[in-house]
């Protein structure tokens, strides 16, 4: 089977990683890199997808910025969400055409991988009809928003491992009024050492299996330097 390059970026600001995704998407279209999965924990940021509605933001973006929140409009689908410490964010840069050129299938595949990873921790994740993402009971634990160019994906998913859930109070998460956000740590009864690594490894295995790929850790040649250039240029 072909590799899925897995590059764990650690903690990074949002904008350089967004630029990195876009560059890697172009490189994947050109066949210069393999399919890969970026994993990252972001500095706090609120992102506005193409489906963001005014009702999802009780506080205007300008006011949020004035309060010190980074707010970024992006090309992914979906509504407004938050990324920050304690959250595991995954950006698959995957060419769907040789796998299955079907966006509905791809979204359901991401959900299935998240549900399988939660299952290894003894947590029962599930889908909800008409909504994209993963829930535990009636509490949302993972959000998904993607973009695709020439059948190459970027953006992806955000799984709440052990974030401060109060961060979601500034807006309507994913535009779902009344939604209750949760985390892996909360559902397990508290955070624990090594939880992020445990969740990461389970998720990598589940997603690679679902895509018919073999995980291969590490950055593609030359791209760690490219990320540093993007960080410096910011």
C-alpha positions as CSV (number, residue, x, y, z in Angstrom):
1,X,0.0,0.0,0.0
2,X,1.1,3.6,-0.6
3,X,2.3,5.7,2.3
4,X,0.4,8.4,4.3
5,X,3.1,10.8,5.4
6,X,2.3,11.9,9.0
7,X,3.9,15.2,10.1
8,X,3.2,16.2,13.7
9,X,3.9,19.9,13.8
10,X,3.4,20.3,17.6
11,X,2.1,23.7,18.6
12,X,2.0,26.3,15.9
13,X,0.2,29.6,15.0
14,X,-2.6,29.3,12.6
15,X,-1.6,31.4,9.6
16,X,1.7,29.8,8.7
17,X,0.1,26.4,8.9
18,X,-2.7,27.6,6.6
19,X,-0.1,28.8,4.1
20,X,1.7,25.4,4.5
21,X,-1.5,23.5,3.7
22,X,-2.1,25.6,0.5
23,X,1.4,25.0,-0.6
24,X,1.3,21.3,0.1
25,X,-2.0,21.0,-1.8
26,X,-0.4,22.5,-4.9
27,X,2.6,20.1,-4.4
28,X,0.3,17.1,-4.1
29,X,-1.6,18.2,-7.3
30,X,1.8,18.2,-9.1
31,X,2.8,14.8,-7.7
32,X,5.7,16.3,-5.8
33,X,4.7,14.8,-2.4
34,X,2.8,11.8,-1.2
35,X,-0.6,11.9,0.5
36,X,0.0,13.3,4.0
37,X,-1.6,14.2,7.3
38,X,-0.6,17.3,9.2
39,X,-1.3,17.2,12.9
40,X,-1.1,20.4,15.0
41,X,-2.1,22.1,18.2
42,X,-2.8,25.7,17.3
43,X,-2.4,28.9,19.3
44,X,-6.0,30.2,20.0
45,X,-7.8,31.3,16.8
46,X,-11.4,31.5,15.6
47,X,-11.9,30.5,12.0
48,X,-14.8,31.5,9.8
49,X,-15.7,28.9,7.1
50,X,-17.7,29.7,3.9
51,X,-20.9,28.7,5.6
52,X,-20.5,31.2,8.5
53,X,-23.8,33.0,9.3
54,X,-24.3,36.3,11.2
55,X,-26.3,34.4,13.8
56,X,-23.2,32.3,14.6
57,X,-21.3,35.3,15.8
58,X,-23.1,37.3,18.6
59,X,-19.9,39.4,18.7
60,X,-18.7,40.8,15.4
61,X,-15.3,39.7,14.1
62,X,-13.9,43.2,14.6
63,X,-14.9,43.2,18.2
64,X,-13.4,39.8,18.8
65,X,-10.2,41.0,17.3
66,X,-10.3,44.1,19.6
67,X,-10.6,41.7,22.5
68,X,-7.4,39.9,21.4
69,X,-8.9,37.0,19.5
70,X,-7.3,36.0,16.2
71,X,-10.1,35.7,13.6
72,X,-9.4,34.2,10.2
73,X,-11.7,33.8,7.2
74,X,-10.9,30.6,5.3
75,X,-12.1,28.6,2.3
76,X,-13.2,25.5,4.1
77,X,-16.8,24.5,4.3
78,X,-18.8,24.8,7.5
79,X,-19.5,27.6,9.9
80,X,-17.4,29.2,12.7
81,X,-15.2,27.2,15.1
82,X,-12.2,27.6,17.4
83,X,-8.8,26.0,17.5
84,X,-6.4,26.2,20.4
85,X,-4.4,24.4,23.1
86,X,-5.7,21.0,24.1
87,X,-7.2,20.3,20.7
88,X,-5.8,17.9,18.1
89,X,-6.3,19.3,14.6
90,X,-5.7,17.2,11.5
91,X,-5.2,18.4,7.9
92,X,-5.2,15.5,5.4
93,X,-3.6,16.6,2.1
94,X,-4.9,13.6,0.1
95,X,-5.5,13.0,-3.6
96,X,-8.9,11.5,-3.7
97,X,-9.1,10.6,-7.4
98,X,-7.0,7.4,-7.1
99,X,-8.8,6.5,-3.9
100,X,-12.4,7.5,-4.4
101,X,-13.4,10.9,-5.9
102,X,-16.5,11.4,-3.7
103,X,-16.7,14.2,-1.1
104,X,-19.6,12.7,0.8
105,X,-17.6,9.4,1.2
106,X,-14.6,11.4,2.3
107,X,-16.5,13.3,5.0
108,X,-18.0,10.0,6.3
109,X,-14.5,8.5,6.2
110,X,-13.2,11.2,8.5
111,X,-16.0,10.7,10.9
112,X,-15.5,7.0,10.9
113,X,-11.8,7.4,11.7
114,X,-12.6,9.7,14.6
115,X,-15.2,7.3,15.9
116,X,-12.8,4.4,15.6
117,X,-10.1,6.3,17.5
118,X,-12.5,7.2,20.3
119,X,-13.5,3.6,20.5
120,X,-9.9,2.6,21.4
121,X,-10.3,4.8,24.5
122,X,-13.6,3.2,25.4
123,X,-15.7,6.1,24.2
124,X,-18.7,5.6,22.0
125,X,-18.6,8.3,19.3
126,X,-21.4,8.7,16.8
127,X,-22.8,10.7,13.9
128,X,-25.9,12.8,13.9
129,X,-28.3,12.8,10.9
130,X,-27.9,15.9,8.8
131,X,-24.8,17.2,10.7
132,X,-21.1,16.8,9.9
133,X,-18.8,15.9,12.9
134,X,-18.7,13.4,15.8
135,X,-20.7,13.4,19.0
136,X,-20.5,11.5,22.3
137,X,-24.1,11.2,23.3
138,X,-25.6,14.7,22.5
139,X,-22.2,16.5,23.1
140,X,-20.0,17.4,20.1
141,X,-16.4,16.3,20.4
142,X,-15.0,16.8,16.9
143,X,-15.7,19.2,14.1
144,X,-15.0,18.8,10.4
145,X,-14.6,21.3,7.6
146,X,-12.8,20.6,4.3
147,X,-11.8,22.2,1.0
148,X,-10.9,20.3,-2.2
149,X,-9.0,21.5,-5.3
150,X,-8.5,19.2,-8.3
151,X,-9.5,16.4,-5.9
152,X,-6.8,17.2,-3.4
153,X,-8.1,17.8,0.1
154,X,-7.0,20.3,2.7
155,X,-8.4,21.7,6.0
156,X,-9.9,18.8,7.9
157,X,-10.9,18.0,11.5
158,X,-10.5,19.2,15.1
159,X,-10.8,16.8,18.0
160,X,-11.2,18.2,21.5
161,X,-8.7,16.2,23.6
162,X,-8.4,18.5,26.6
163,X,-9.1,22.1,25.7
164,X,-10.7,24.8,27.9
165,X,-14.2,24.3,26.6
166,X,-15.2,27.9,27.7
167,X,-13.4,29.0,24.5
168,X,-16.5,28.0,22.6
169,X,-18.8,30.4,24.5
170,X,-17.8,33.4,22.3
171,X,-19.8,32.1,19.3
172,X,-22.2,29.4,18.2
173,X,-19.9,26.4,17.4
174,X,-20.4,25.2,13.9
175,X,-23.6,27.3,13.7
176,X,-25.5,24.7,15.8
177,X,-27.6,26.6,18.4
178,X,-27.8,24.9,21.7
179,X,-24.9,22.6,21.0
180,X,-22.8,21.4,24.0
181,X,-19.1,20.9,23.3
182,X,-17.2,18.2,25.1
183,X,-13.7,16.7,25.1
184,X,-12.0,13.3,25.4
185,X,-10.7,14.3,28.8
186,X,-14.1,15.3,30.1
187,X,-15.7,12.1,28.9
188,X,-12.9,10.1,30.5
189,X,-13.3,11.9,33.8
190,X,-10.2,14.1,33.5
191,X,-7.0,14.7,31.7
192,X,-4.1,12.3,32.0
193,X,-0.4,12.2,31.0
194,X,0.2,11.1,27.4
195,X,-3.5,11.5,26.4
196,X,-2.7,13.5,23.2
197,X,-0.2,11.0,22.0
198,X,-2.6,8.1,22.7
199,X,-5.4,9.8,20.7
200,X,-3.0,10.9,17.9
201,X,-1.7,7.3,17.4
202,X,-5.2,5.8,17.4
203,X,-6.4,8.4,14.9
204,X,-3.5,8.0,12.6
205,X,-3.9,4.3,12.5
206,X,-7.7,4.6,11.9
207,X,-7.4,7.2,9.1
208,X,-4.6,5.4,7.3
209,X,-6.6,2.2,7.4
210,X,-9.7,3.9,6.1
211,X,-7.8,5.5,3.2
212,X,-5.9,2.3,2.3
213,X,-2.5,3.8,3.3
214,X,0.4,2.9,5.5
215,X,1.5,5.6,8.1
216,X,5.0,6.9,7.5
217,X,6.1,9.5,10.2
218,X,8.1,12.6,9.4
219,X,8.0,15.7,7.2
220,X,8.5,15.5,3.4
221,X,12.0,16.4,2.4
222,X,12.6,20.1,2.5
223,X,9.2,21.0,4.0
224,X,10.3,21.6,7.6
225,X,12.4,24.4,6.3
226,X,9.5,25.7,4.3
227,X,7.4,25.9,7.4
228,X,10.1,27.9,9.2
229,X,10.2,30.3,6.3
230,X,6.5,30.8,6.5
231,X,6.7,31.4,10.2
232,X,9.4,33.9,9.8
233,X,7.7,35.7,7.0
234,X,4.5,36.3,9.0
